Amino acid sequence: MSANQEYSSSATLRAIAVLEIIVGADRPVSLSEVMADVDLPKPTVYRILTLLEHSGLLLREPDGKRYTVGPRLARFATEILMNSSVRGSRHAILQRLVDDIGETCNFTMLDGSEVVYLDRVETAWPLRMNLQPGSRVPLHCTASGKLFLAMLSRPQRAKLLDNLPLRRYTENTITDRGKLELELERIRRSKTSTDNEEYLTGLVCVAVPVLSRDGKPCASVAVHAPIARMSMDRALAHVPALRRAADAMTQTYQEDAIARPHGRKRAASMRSA
């Protein structure tokens, strides 16, 4: 390998390590915090952050001092999950859940200020709502959306709600922020979220969290059906089956995990690249 190739490889690994730090944090990260983790000089870290920001992979906070995930990196994350090597096994988990419950089930994640459908298995019933993978729905009036809001840290949640339009979709949509926050606290405690005809009249939904390999909520598994076929009480009776499916989804994250070096070990691996 030539000297230029060695430098290019090392620079690439350094940039990836910085991205890992930003992605793994539950809040925007400062230049000094990145420096402490990768053990690289300030000019080098600043140069990497600037390059990643200009490419849309990172976004600088309004205060100009902290960095967070940018729109391009967020799109990468969604596309990776939708086309992951374990997508087949996750789809099979959803299929088994639908076979067990007899209603449409979906696998979703938070993407910015919306819920995005990563996968979905439809019921055989003729009366159903058709949403394809990649479809997006609001946060404040859907079971998965409220679940994601509830599982955020309170500062993250407050920041998102400050800018989230609480649009009314049905008579049951919660548009009062105070009432919504009370609902989110209830969901946070029970780890079960509902949509009682809040997004679409005549449709009910229940969602539970899927945990990543580090134990953090990263996605949701949900069931929904017309209220003429499934009451809210009946939907809640499916929570044990939903949790079993969510646990199986969590296992796919663990099986798909790639060990990542951390801290100074990561820096050492970059320097030796």
Short mmCIF file of the C-alpha atoms (twelve columns), coordinates in Angstrom:
data_MODEL
# 
_entry.id   MODEL 
# 
loop_
_atom_site.group_PDB 
_atom_site.id 
_atom_site.type_symbol 
_atom_site.label_atom_id 
_atom_site.label_alt_id 
_atom_site.label_comp_id 
_atom_site.label_asym_id 
_atom_site.label_seq_id 
_atom_site.Cartn_x 
_atom_site.Cartn_y 
_atom_site.Cartn_z 
_atom_site.pdbx_PDB_model_num 
ATOM 1   C CA . MET A 1   0.000   0.000   0.000  1 
ATOM 2   C CA . SER A 2   1.345   3.456   -0.931 1 
ATOM 3   C CA . ALA A 3   1.829   6.274   1.567  1 
ATOM 4   C CA . ASN A 4   -1.152  8.113   0.073  1 
ATOM 5   C CA . GLN A 5   -3.340  5.015   0.342  1 
ATOM 6   C CA . GLU A 6   -2.318  4.522   3.968  1 
ATOM 7   C CA . TYR A 7   -3.200  8.140   4.783  1 
ATOM 8   C CA . SER A 8   -6.543  7.865   2.987  1 
ATOM 9   C CA . SER A 9   -7.432  4.695   4.886  1 
ATOM 10  C CA . SER A 10  -6.470  6.221   8.218  1 
ATOM 11  C CA . ALA A 11  -8.433  9.412   7.488  1 
ATOM 12  C CA . THR A 12  -11.487 7.366   6.563  1 
ATOM 13  C CA . LEU A 13  -11.335 5.340   9.777  1 
ATOM 14  C CA . ARG A 14  -10.956 8.511   11.816 1 
ATOM 15  C CA . ALA A 15  -14.054 10.008  10.209 1 
ATOM 16  C CA . ILE A 16  -15.999 6.798   10.864 1 
ATOM 17  C CA . ALA A 17  -14.900 6.831   14.507 1 
ATOM 18  C CA . VAL A 18  -16.146 10.412  14.895 1 
ATOM 19  C CA . LEU A 19  -19.482 9.444   13.329 1 
ATOM 20  C CA . GLU A 20  -19.788 6.541   15.794 1 
ATOM 21  C CA . ILE A 21  -19.371 8.941   18.709 1 
ATOM 22  C CA . ILE A 22  -22.043 11.334  17.416 1 
ATOM 23  C CA . VAL A 23  -24.489 8.546   16.572 1 
ATOM 24  C CA . GLY A 24  -23.977 6.801   19.917 1 
ATOM 25  C CA . ALA A 25  -24.623 9.927   21.997 1 
ATOM 26  C CA . ASP A 26  -28.091 10.763  23.290 1 
ATOM 27  C CA . ARG A 27  -27.467 14.498  22.861 1 
ATOM 28  C CA . PRO A 28  -25.410 16.846  20.670 1 
ATOM 29  C CA . VAL A 29  -21.666 16.426  21.216 1 
ATOM 30  C CA . SER A 30  -18.992 19.137  21.454 1 
ATOM 31  C CA . LEU A 31  -15.584 19.236  19.793 1 
ATOM 32  C CA . SER A 32  -13.824 18.695  23.133 1 
ATOM 33  C CA . GLU A 33  -15.946 15.616  23.873 1 
ATOM 34  C CA . VAL A 34  -15.066 14.067  20.522 1 
ATOM 35  C CA . MET A 35  -11.375 14.846  21.125 1 
ATOM 36  C CA . ALA A 36  -11.462 13.120  24.515 1 
ATOM 37  C CA . ASP A 37  -12.942 9.961   22.997 1 
ATOM 38  C CA . VAL A 38  -10.727 9.582   19.926 1 
ATOM 39  C CA . ASP A 39  -7.528  11.033  21.453 1 
ATOM 40  C CA . LEU A 40  -6.676  13.069  18.375 1 
ATOM 41  C CA . PRO A 41  -5.364  16.657  18.096 1 
ATOM 42  C CA . LYS A 42  -7.900  19.476  18.031 1 
ATOM 43  C CA . PRO A 43  -7.082  20.610  14.450 1 
ATOM 44  C CA . THR A 44  -7.555  17.045  13.172 1 
ATOM 45  C CA . VAL A 45  -10.912 16.575  14.917 1 
ATOM 46  C CA . TYR A 46  -12.113 20.015  13.831 1 
ATOM 47  C CA . ARG A 47  -11.155 19.262  10.224 1 
ATOM 48  C CA . ILE A 48  -13.073 15.945  10.320 1 
ATOM 49  C CA . LEU A 49  -16.155 17.539  11.883 1 
ATOM 50  C CA . THR A 50  -16.143 20.338  9.319  1 
ATOM 51  C CA . LEU A 51  -15.872 17.874  6.432  1 
ATOM 52  C CA . LEU A 52  -18.712 15.736  7.804  1 
ATOM 53  C CA . GLU A 53  -20.850 18.814  8.375  1 
ATOM 54  C CA . HIS A 54  -20.296 20.122  4.840  1 
ATOM 55  C CA . SER A 55  -21.217 16.696  3.419  1 
ATOM 56  C CA . GLY A 56  -24.545 16.651  5.297  1 
ATOM 57  C CA . LEU A 57  -23.562 13.743  7.530  1 
ATOM 58  C CA . LEU A 58  -23.456 15.949  10.626 1 
ATOM 59  C CA . LEU A 59  -25.396 19.035  11.642 1 
ATOM 60  C CA . ARG A 60  -24.058 21.798  13.855 1 
ATOM 61  C CA . GLU A 61  -26.325 23.070  16.620 1 
ATOM 62  C CA . PRO A 62  -27.419 26.746  16.478 1 
ATOM 63  C CA . ASP A 63  -24.935 27.595  19.238 1 
ATOM 64  C CA . GLY A 64  -22.168 26.531  16.838 1 
ATOM 65  C CA . LYS A 65  -20.438 24.430  19.491 1 
ATOM 66  C CA . ARG A 66  -22.087 21.015  19.283 1 
ATOM 67  C CA . TYR A 67  -22.758 18.464  16.561 1 
ATOM 68  C CA . THR A 68  -25.575 16.021  15.923 1 
ATOM 69  C CA . VAL A 69  -26.707 13.608  13.193 1 
ATOM 70  C CA . GLY A 70  -27.281 15.314  9.847  1 
ATOM 71  C CA . PRO A 71  -30.021 14.585  7.298  1 
ATOM 72  C CA . ARG A 72  -27.776 12.567  5.001  1 
ATOM 73  C CA . LEU A 73  -26.623 10.285  7.804  1 
ATOM 74  C CA . ALA A 74  -30.224 9.874   8.996  1 
ATOM 75  C CA . ARG A 75  -31.216 8.732   5.508  1 
ATOM 76  C CA . PHE A 76  -28.340 6.244   5.507  1 
ATOM 77  C CA . ALA A 77  -29.590 4.809   8.806  1 
ATOM 78  C CA . THR A 78  -33.115 4.337   7.494  1 
ATOM 79  C CA . GLU A 79  -31.960 2.762   4.240  1 
ATOM 80  C CA . ILE A 80  -29.592 0.399   6.077  1 
ATOM 81  C CA . LEU A 81  -32.394 -0.822  8.331  1 
ATOM 82  C CA . MET A 82  -34.780 -1.239  5.407  1 
ATOM 83  C CA . ASN A 83  -32.194 -3.214  3.417  1 
ATOM 84  C CA . SER A 84  -30.296 -4.926  6.228  1 
ATOM 85  C CA . SER A 85  -29.008 -8.470  5.877  1 
ATOM 86  C CA . VAL A 86  -31.366 -9.420  8.726  1 
ATOM 87  C CA . ARG A 87  -34.433 -7.890  7.109  1 
ATOM 88  C CA . GLY A 88  -35.627 -11.354 6.129  1 
ATOM 89  C CA . SER A 89  -35.562 -12.624 9.707  1 
ATOM 90  C CA . ARG A 90  -37.311 -9.489  10.976 1 
ATOM 91  C CA . HIS A 91  -39.979 -9.884  8.316  1 
ATOM 92  C CA . ALA A 92  -40.440 -13.499 9.413  1 
ATOM 93  C CA . ILE A 93  -40.936 -12.312 13.012 1 
ATOM 94  C CA . LEU A 94  -43.668 -9.935  11.831 1 
ATOM 95  C CA . GLN A 95  -45.254 -12.693 9.766  1 
ATOM 96  C CA . ARG A 96  -45.412 -15.017 12.777 1 
ATOM 97  C CA . LEU A 97  -46.945 -12.211 14.824 1 
ATOM 98  C CA . VAL A 98  -49.629 -11.593 12.202 1 
ATOM 99  C CA . ASP A 99  -50.336 -15.330 12.041 1 
ATOM 100 C CA . ASP A 100 -50.743 -15.320 15.830 1 
ATOM 101 C CA . ILE A 101 -52.807 -12.139 16.195 1 
ATOM 102 C CA . GLY A 102 -54.664 -12.155 12.893 1 
ATOM 103 C CA . GLU A 103 -54.208 -8.411  12.271 1 
ATOM 104 C CA . THR A 104 -51.729 -6.184  10.428 1 
ATOM 105 C CA . CYS A 105 -48.421 -5.621  12.252 1 
ATOM 106 C CA . ASN A 106 -45.587 -3.236  11.509 1 
ATOM 107 C CA . PHE A 107 -41.990 -2.471  12.432 1 
ATOM 108 C CA . THR A 108 -41.154 1.228   12.702 1 
ATOM 109 C CA . MET A 109 -38.471 3.654   13.832 1 
ATOM 110 C CA . LEU A 110 -38.140 7.338   14.657 1 
ATOM 111 C CA . ASP A 111 -36.748 9.464   11.840 1 
ATOM 112 C CA . GLY A 112 -36.477 13.125  12.762 1 
ATOM 113 C CA . SER A 113 -39.974 14.330  13.587 1 
ATOM 114 C CA . GLU A 114 -41.842 11.432  11.976 1 
ATOM 115 C CA . VAL A 115 -42.354 7.684   12.237 1 
ATOM 116 C CA . VAL A 116 -41.052 5.697   9.281  1 
ATOM 117 C CA . TYR A 117 -42.316 2.192   8.453  1 
ATOM 118 C CA . LEU A 118 -39.380 -0.193  8.024  1 
ATOM 119 C CA . ASP A 119 -41.528 -3.268  7.370  1 
ATOM 120 C CA . ARG A 120 -45.139 -4.342  7.470  1 
ATOM 121 C CA . VAL A 121 -47.141 -7.550  7.123  1 
ATOM 122 C CA . GLU A 122 -50.784 -7.164  6.139  1 
ATOM 123 C CA . THR A 123 -53.677 -9.190  7.444  1 
ATOM 124 C CA . ALA A 124 -55.744 -11.224 5.007  1 
ATOM 125 C CA . TRP A 125 -58.886 -9.305  6.017  1 
ATOM 126 C CA . PRO A 126 -60.270 -7.160  3.150  1 
ATOM 127 C CA . LEU A 127 -60.785 -4.108  5.391  1 
ATOM 128 C CA . ARG A 128 -57.321 -2.705  6.139  1 
ATOM 129 C CA . MET A 129 -55.078 0.347   5.793  1 
ATOM 130 C CA . ASN A 130 -52.313 0.032   3.209  1 
ATOM 131 C CA . LEU A 131 -48.989 1.652   4.213  1 
ATOM 132 C CA . GLN A 132 -45.853 0.486   2.416  1 
ATOM 133 C CA . PRO A 133 -42.332 0.360   3.921  1 
ATOM 134 C CA . GLY A 134 -40.924 3.865   3.748  1 
ATOM 135 C CA . SER A 135 -44.282 5.470   4.575  1 
ATOM 136 C CA . ARG A 136 -44.238 8.172   7.251  1 
ATOM 137 C CA . VAL A 137 -46.804 9.122   9.864  1 
ATOM 138 C CA . PRO A 138 -46.934 11.788  12.616 1 
ATOM 139 C CA . LEU A 139 -45.500 11.371  16.108 1 
ATOM 140 C CA . HIS A 140 -48.127 12.909  18.384 1 
ATOM 141 C CA . CYS A 141 -51.148 10.873  17.290 1 
ATOM 142 C CA . THR A 142 -49.829 7.394   16.449 1 
ATOM 143 C CA . ALA A 143 -48.997 4.560   18.830 1 
ATOM 144 C CA . SER A 144 -45.414 4.191   17.629 1 
ATOM 145 C CA . GLY A 145 -44.919 7.946   17.463 1 
ATOM 146 C CA . LYS A 146 -46.066 8.548   21.022 1 
ATOM 147 C CA . LEU A 147 -43.919 5.617   22.146 1 
ATOM 148 C CA . PHE A 148 -40.800 7.173   20.591 1 
ATOM 149 C CA . LEU A 149 -41.584 10.549  22.152 1 
ATOM 150 C CA . ALA A 150 -42.100 8.921   25.551 1 
ATOM 151 C CA . MET A 151 -38.809 7.020   25.396 1 
ATOM 152 C CA . LEU A 152 -36.701 10.075  24.584 1 
ATOM 153 C CA . SER A 153 -34.861 11.799  27.396 1 
ATOM 154 C CA . ARG A 154 -36.981 14.627  28.759 1 
ATOM 155 C CA . PRO A 155 -34.713 17.379  27.319 1 
ATOM 156 C CA . GLN A 156 -34.803 15.695  23.883 1 
ATOM 157 C CA . ARG A 157 -38.569 15.312  24.086 1 
ATOM 158 C CA . ALA A 158 -39.093 18.936  25.134 1 
ATOM 159 C CA . LYS A 159 -36.931 20.184  22.275 1 
ATOM 160 C CA . LEU A 160 -38.864 18.098  19.745 1 
ATOM 161 C CA . LEU A 161 -42.275 19.099  21.120 1 
ATOM 162 C CA . ASP A 162 -41.265 22.773  21.015 1 
ATOM 163 C CA . ASN A 163 -41.172 22.494  17.216 1 
ATOM 164 C CA . LEU A 164 -43.780 19.784  16.603 1 
ATOM 165 C CA . PRO A 165 -47.136 20.957  15.182 1 
ATOM 166 C CA . LEU A 166 -49.862 19.152  17.137 1 
ATOM 167 C CA . ARG A 167 -52.204 18.944  14.165 1 
ATOM 168 C CA . ARG A 168 -55.696 17.564  14.747 1 
ATOM 169 C CA . TYR A 169 -56.484 14.503  12.610 1 
ATOM 170 C CA . THR A 170 -59.583 13.198  14.400 1 
ATOM 171 C CA . GLU A 171 -61.783 14.135  17.341 1 
ATOM 172 C CA . ASN A 172 -59.496 12.012  19.562 1 
ATOM 173 C CA . THR A 173 -56.191 13.620  18.531 1 
ATOM 174 C CA . ILE A 174 -54.390 15.114  21.533 1 
ATOM 175 C CA . THR A 175 -53.511 18.672  20.546 1 
ATOM 176 C CA . ASP A 176 -52.912 20.119  24.022 1 
ATOM 177 C CA . ARG A 177 -49.236 19.888  24.949 1 
ATOM 178 C CA . GLY A 178 -49.892 19.445  28.669 1 
ATOM 179 C CA . LYS A 179 -52.281 16.550  28.071 1 
ATOM 180 C CA . LEU A 180 -49.880 14.989  25.580 1 
ATOM 181 C CA . GLU A 181 -46.996 15.134  28.066 1 
ATOM 182 C CA . LEU A 182 -49.147 13.420  30.716 1 
ATOM 183 C CA . GLU A 183 -49.935 10.712  28.156 1 
ATOM 184 C CA . LEU A 184 -46.244 10.335  27.318 1 
ATOM 185 C CA . GLU A 185 -45.316 9.890   30.981 1 
ATOM 186 C CA . ARG A 186 -47.914 7.132   31.271 1 
ATOM 187 C CA . ILE A 187 -46.471 5.450   28.180 1 
ATOM 188 C CA . ARG A 188 -42.929 5.796   29.526 1 
ATOM 189 C CA . ARG A 189 -43.924 3.942   32.708 1 
ATOM 190 C CA . SER A 190 -45.928 1.172   31.042 1 
ATOM 191 C CA . LYS A 191 -43.742 0.860   27.902 1 
ATOM 192 C CA . THR A 192 -46.992 0.396   25.974 1 
ATOM 193 C CA . SER A 193 -48.482 2.999   23.647 1 
ATOM 194 C CA . THR A 194 -51.921 3.246   22.084 1 
ATOM 195 C CA . ASP A 195 -53.633 5.084   19.268 1 
ATOM 196 C CA . ASN A 196 -57.333 5.191   20.084 1 
ATOM 197 C CA . GLU A 197 -58.641 6.561   16.775 1 
ATOM 198 C CA . GLU A 198 -56.244 9.505   17.133 1 
ATOM 199 C CA . TYR A 199 -54.741 9.402   13.644 1 
ATOM 200 C CA . LEU A 200 -57.517 7.797   11.622 1 
ATOM 201 C CA . THR A 201 -61.151 7.540   12.682 1 
ATOM 202 C CA . GLY A 202 -62.133 3.911   13.157 1 
ATOM 203 C CA . LEU A 203 -58.555 2.597   13.580 1 
ATOM 204 C CA . VAL A 204 -56.890 1.506   16.844 1 
ATOM 205 C CA . CYS A 205 -53.263 0.577   17.393 1 
ATOM 206 C CA . VAL A 206 -50.940 -0.666  20.167 1 
ATOM 207 C CA . ALA A 207 -47.121 -0.462  20.074 1 
ATOM 208 C CA . VAL A 208 -44.248 -1.702  22.246 1 
ATOM 209 C CA . PRO A 209 -40.531 -0.844  22.063 1 
ATOM 210 C CA . VAL A 210 -37.730 -2.814  20.451 1 
ATOM 211 C CA . LEU A 211 -34.367 -2.424  22.171 1 
ATOM 212 C CA . SER A 212 -30.998 -2.123  20.486 1 
ATOM 213 C CA . ARG A 213 -27.994 -4.161  21.573 1 
ATOM 214 C CA . ASP A 214 -27.121 -1.495  24.169 1 
ATOM 215 C CA . GLY A 215 -30.594 -1.650  25.728 1 
ATOM 216 C CA . LYS A 216 -31.941 1.597   24.279 1 
ATOM 217 C CA . PRO A 217 -35.323 1.815   22.487 1 
ATOM 218 C CA . CYS A 218 -34.590 1.964   18.766 1 
ATOM 219 C CA . ALA A 219 -37.760 0.790   17.033 1 
ATOM 220 C CA . SER A 220 -41.273 -0.452  17.706 1 
ATOM 221 C CA . VAL A 221 -43.541 -3.366  16.916 1 
ATOM 222 C CA . ALA A 222 -47.221 -2.520  16.589 1 
ATOM 223 C CA . VAL A 223 -50.584 -4.010  15.662 1 
ATOM 224 C CA . HIS A 224 -53.506 -2.072  14.274 1 
ATOM 225 C CA . ALA A 225 -56.985 -2.857  13.032 1 
ATOM 226 C CA . PRO A 226 -60.384 -1.275  12.407 1 
ATOM 227 C CA . ILE A 227 -62.283 -0.830  15.659 1 
ATOM 228 C CA . ALA A 228 -65.183 -2.739  14.107 1 
ATOM 229 C CA . ARG A 229 -62.950 -5.818  14.238 1 
ATOM 230 C CA . MET A 230 -60.690 -5.112  17.238 1 
ATOM 231 C CA . SER A 231 -61.604 -3.034  20.275 1 
ATOM 232 C CA . MET A 232 -58.908 -1.251  22.276 1 
ATOM 233 C CA . ASP A 233 -59.290 -3.801  25.078 1 
ATOM 234 C CA . ARG A 234 -58.738 -6.616  22.617 1 
ATOM 235 C CA . ALA A 235 -55.752 -4.803  21.129 1 
ATOM 236 C CA . LEU A 236 -54.187 -4.439  24.594 1 
ATOM 237 C CA . ALA A 237 -54.696 -8.158  25.157 1 
ATOM 238 C CA . HIS A 238 -52.146 -8.707  22.366 1 
ATOM 239 C CA . VAL A 239 -49.380 -6.889  24.279 1 
ATOM 240 C CA . PRO A 240 -47.688 -10.129 25.475 1 
ATOM 241 C CA . ALA A 241 -47.442 -11.349 21.866 1 
ATOM 242 C CA . LEU A 242 -46.122 -7.944  20.781 1 
ATOM 243 C CA . ARG A 243 -43.449 -8.045  23.493 1 
ATOM 244 C CA . ARG A 244 -42.338 -11.522 22.425 1 
ATOM 245 C CA . ALA A 245 -41.975 -10.267 18.860 1 
ATOM 246 C CA . ALA A 246 -40.103 -7.170  20.098 1 
ATOM 247 C CA . ASP A 247 -37.714 -9.396  22.075 1 
ATOM 248 C CA . ALA A 248 -37.101 -11.442 18.922 1 
ATOM 249 C CA . MET A 249 -36.410 -8.218  17.015 1 
ATOM 250 C CA . THR A 250 -33.927 -7.179  19.715 1 
ATOM 251 C CA . GLN A 251 -32.146 -10.499 19.237 1 
ATOM 252 C CA . THR A 252 -31.650 -9.710  15.537 1 
ATOM 253 C CA . TYR A 253 -29.804 -6.523  16.528 1 
ATOM 254 C CA . GLN A 254 -27.533 -8.524  18.807 1 
ATOM 255 C CA . GLU A 255 -26.864 -11.127 16.122 1 
ATOM 256 C CA . ASP A 256 -26.158 -8.397  13.568 1 
ATOM 257 C CA . ALA A 257 -23.873 -6.426  15.907 1 
ATOM 258 C CA . ILE A 258 -20.285 -5.782  14.930 1 
ATOM 259 C CA . ALA A 259 -17.877 -5.209  17.803 1 
ATOM 260 C CA . ARG A 260 -16.687 -1.622  17.879 1 
ATOM 261 C CA . PRO A 261 -13.514 -0.378  19.586 1 
ATOM 262 C CA . HIS A 262 -14.068 2.454   22.035 1 
ATOM 263 C CA . GLY A 263 -12.119 5.336   23.478 1 
ATOM 264 C CA . ARG A 264 -8.328  5.093   23.290 1 
ATOM 265 C CA . LYS A 265 -8.483  1.591   21.843 1 
ATOM 266 C CA . ARG A 266 -10.376 3.077   18.913 1 
ATOM 267 C CA . ALA A 267 -7.765  5.815   18.532 1 
ATOM 268 C CA . ALA A 268 -4.965  3.256   18.630 1 
ATOM 269 C CA . SER A 269 -6.622  1.221   15.891 1 
ATOM 270 C CA . MET A 270 -6.912  4.360   13.763 1 
ATOM 271 C CA . ARG A 271 -3.294  5.320   14.256 1 
ATOM 272 C CA . SER A 272 -2.167  1.849   13.225 1 
ATOM 273 C CA . ALA A 273 -4.370  1.774   10.122 1 
# 
